[in-house]
Amino acid sequence: METGYNKCIGTIFWIVAKFIITLLCYTVNTYREGMMEMNNFLRSVSIQIQRESNEPLYTQIASALAEAIESGRLAPDTRLPSIRALAAALEVNTVTVVTAYKNLEQQGYVWSRVGSGTFVRPAPPAETTRQIYIPHNGINFASATPTPEIFPVADFQRLLNQVLDRDGGHAFGYQESQGWQPLREAMQKYLANSGIHTPVENIHIISGGQQGIDLAAKILANPGDTIFVEGPTYHGAIASFQSRGARIVAIPLEKDGPNLRELKQALRRHKPRLFYVMPNFQNPTGYSYSTQKKQALLDLAREHQFIIVEDDYLSELSFDHTSRQPLKAMDSQDQVMYIKSFSKILMPGLRLGLTIAPAPLNHGIGAAKQFSDISSSGLLQRTLDLYLREQAWHQHIQAMRKFYSARYQAALKALAEYLPKEVRFTAPGGGLHLWLKLPQGISGDQLYQRCLRENILITPGSFFAPSGRYDQWFRLSYAAAGEDEIFKGVETMGRIIKEINSPHTIQPLL
Ligand SMILES: Cc1ncc(COP(=O)(O)O)c(C=O)c1O
């Protein structure tokens, strides 16, 4: 009986001992593998911490990781070491690593998921442009195209006839690439209203703002060059710069302009050819730069020798009587390539705009324009010239402000009434869209898909980044939606967000 009991105790002892030994071996192996993994990681990233430097430790770590990601030493989708492990290996506080990872996430280098870890951003899709599907009978919060109801069609009809009576066939001949001289003179006067004073010889007529961006890309960006953009930014610009093989670095945008600390940090790592910006009613955020940030940007451009490409597509559309001058009006050192589009403030089908290049680029812009489309339409240039000279545009812009201000107010009211208060946004005081942040756990792409099922269109935030970031954001444009549609669409959207956000019901297992 006792022997049986002893035998049983012995077996249990043997099993427990074996379990403890296995556990110890496993722990030692895991630790050894972890150390090897960490050593390999630190070899590929090379984080040299300089404790006596003025640069905070977290930016030193973030810079080293960003550099490794950009050079490809840290491949897309690589999982970064855990915060605790990296902090122990670098002998820093865990808060320092948390801040470094957060900083990298804000810049779009990494993404994280609670419980899974932090990962290097995935490789950008091979396709450079994404299309948003727009059905005919839906509520369209995706389009930022002005509504045809308020186009000055009657004025243009009258002026077109005037041009044809006056110029006949000449209006249909090849035109001077730089643009119809009288129109450039009229543009010179128009620009003076915004504080931009420039000789007529510096003004080039272009076929819309998109062509201006494309010309900037052609003359300034070569494969492998680095280009700074605001994060988030206009997807048409991303596509143009990517088509030149340029590397795009997004500088996080704040409510009053680019984050200057991030910009300076990026300037330590890169030598950008240009920084593409929209200082007034930025697309997609609607944010406008403060005068201080405009000046700081000009100072940094001079110090680091890069060109600022200013896309002024909407400065005039201010609803709060604040005048928002273009950056070009402050450009005493000739560092800004200015692009003005007439698509949003007049009619996109005109395909007319202008650009003013810094003196050293003037010839290059002229040549690039000539080999792009020879010239913009002679007939429409002549008609726009008469329209600007008649001063009719003053009234038109007043009418536009009134029309869109009513939609803007309707949108603010509807958002306050129907969306959960966890949805965050800033009222921009003008422009054609609002930029909204969804509650944690809901992505803009998810909302886009769910809204689409109810025939409502929004633009998900991922549309505005070179590498699919801003997934918690979306853009809501009121350019193509009437006031009734705004209320109806936002009410439905509020319901959808609440449905996505509601906690899952747990069914007991019976
Ligand atoms: C910021 C921005 N720049 C440029 C463009 C292109 O405009 P355009 O019609 O003048 O080529 C757009 C069009 O939506 C835009 O949103």
The ligand as an SDF file (V2000), in Angstrom:
LIG
                    3D

 16 16  0  0  0  0  0  0  0  0999 V2000
   -5.8080   71.5800  -53.8010 C   0  0  0  0  0  0  0  0  0  0  0  0
   -6.0990   71.4300  -55.2420 C   0  0  0  0  0  0  0  0  0  0  0  0
   -5.1930   71.8410  -56.1380 N   0  0  0  0  0  0  0  0  0  0  0  0
   -5.4050   71.7130  -57.4490 C   0  0  0  0  0  0  0  0  0  0  0  0
   -6.5490   71.1460  -57.9310 C   0  0  0  0  0  0  0  0  0  0  0  0
   -6.7320   71.0090  -59.4110 C   0  0  0  0  0  0  0  0  0  0  0  0
   -7.4750   72.0580  -59.8500 O   0  0  0  0  0  0  0  0  0  0  0  0
   -7.6250   72.5190  -61.3650 P   0  0  0  0  0  0  0  0  0  0  0  0
   -9.0130   72.2190  -61.7570 O   0  0  0  0  0  0  0  0  0  0  0  0
   -7.3290   73.9780  -61.3210 O   0  0  0  0  0  0  0  0  0  0  0  0
   -6.6150   71.7670  -62.1790 O   0  0  0  0  0  0  0  0  0  0  0  0
   -7.5270   70.6970  -57.0430 C   0  0  0  0  0  0  0  0  0  0  0  0
   -8.7690   70.0650  -57.5200 C   0  0  0  0  0  0  0  0  0  0  0  0
   -9.6060   69.6190  -56.7880 O   0  0  0  0  0  0  0  0  0  0  0  0
   -7.2910   70.8410  -55.6560 C   0  0  0  0  0  0  0  0  0  0  0  0
   -8.1810   70.4290  -54.7510 O   0  0  0  0  0  0  0  0  0  0  0  0
  1  2  1  0
  2  3  1  0
  2 15  2  0
  3  4  2  0
  4  5  1  0
  5  6  1  0
  5 12  2  0
  6  7  1  0
  7  8  1  0
  8  9  2  0
  8 10  1  0
  8 11  1  0
 12 13  1  0
 12 15  1  0
 13 14  2  0
 15 16  1  0
M  END
$$$$
